[in-house]
Amino acid sequence: MVQSIEELVVIGEALGNPVRVRILKLLCEKEWYVYELAKALGISRQLLYLHLKKLEKAGLVESELRLDPDDPRAKKYYRAKEFKLVINNEVIKSLREGE
């Protein structure tokens, strides 16, 4: 549950971009390796990383670095975290300031 104005703003900024919402939609379906996700979205990995950083900061996605025995490079996988966002008058009234 959102507890501060700043926390709500970070989540709002993360969800305020259609590309990030598309990323989150895909990550809710399954976990993705960055290269595959960038290809599916038709954007560069650099741009994808910027979007993923915002989603991680908002607590909506998480990542894991994995080593594959057949590949010497570590691969970063992303998945959506379980969340429920409810915003109504009571939630807004209860938000703390300055945190």
HELIX and SHEET records of a PDB file:
HELIX    1   1 ILE A    5  LEU A   15  1                                  11    
HELIX    2   2 PRO A   18  GLU A   29  1                                  12    
HELIX    3   3 VAL A   34  LEU A   41  1                                   8    
HELIX    4   4 ARG A   45  LYS A   57  1                                  13    
HELIX    5   5 ASN A   89  SER A   94  1                                   6    
SHEET    1   A 3 TRP A  32  TYR A  33  0                                        
SHEET    2   A 3 ASP A  71  ALA A  80 -1                                        
SHEET    3   A 3 VAL A  61  ASP A  68 -1                                        
END                                                                             
